[in-house]
Amino acid sequence: MSAEFGGRSGLQGKLSSWLRGRRPKEAAGDGGREDLLLAAAGAGLPLAPAAHPAGYRCSCDRVGCPTPARHPVSFAWQTQSTTDRAQIERWARHQPEANFITATGMVHDVLDVPLEAGREAVERLLAAGVEVGPVAESDDGRMLLFTLTRGTPEDEDEWWPCELDCHPETMDEHPGLRWHCRGSYVLVPPARLPGEHRTVRWVRGPEHPLPDPLTLLETLTDACARHAGAEGDHEGASWPLRR
């Protein structure tokens, strides 16, 4: 396998160009934002309003916010999250600056990996004909791969909280693969991050069906391990580190 992907084959080059250059068409203004949010909700991703950038800071009033512009605005975000079109339209129009999060562990999970490791893994998966599903890239150096959830309400014993892997407010402690499941959330595109022109955006939109996370996991962890080795320390470890 390593020999197959060690060189820059024609197929790999095309996939690399596709991943780096492809962007879904995002119409200008609030209409484009609303359409993208409704598309995500239509694919079954439950949404809730989130904080937004205020210059280089967060719009919330928390001093030293650990996740600026990346967290819900309500403590009731898990019950508030919805796919209801009318509610999302109201939120989008009444809160035009807001980002949105999608609550994981209900319908979908998210495998959150370092960007370069994610690009490498997605290239390999697509070349092998594996269904990858929706993928987003963030300008804070992460790739988000949306999958089916690993637990369901009817199968409660298979559920465990995201805290076993990481927690939204302790992400810096987990630089490798993060598995967002029950009790977690991620920003859903389109979203803005603090700083100039920093965003979260789709590279494969929510129209792609959600895959089983286990079909992606081995390739992702392998890519994360190589990414960590290339850095020469634990900054890109392939699995969350414990302190």
Secondary structure, DSSP 8 states (H G I E B T S, - for coil): -HHHHHS--HHHHHHHHHHHH------SHHHHHHHHHHHHHHTT--EEEE--EETTEESSS-TT-SSTT-SBSSTTHHHH-B--HHHHHHHHHH-TT-EEEEE-SSSEEEEEEEHHHHHHHHHHHHHTT-----EEEETTTEEEEEEE-S--GGGGGG--BGGGT--GGGGGG--S-EEE-BT-EEE-SSEE-SSTT-EEEEEE-TTS----THHHHHHHHHHHHHHHHHHTSSTT-SS----
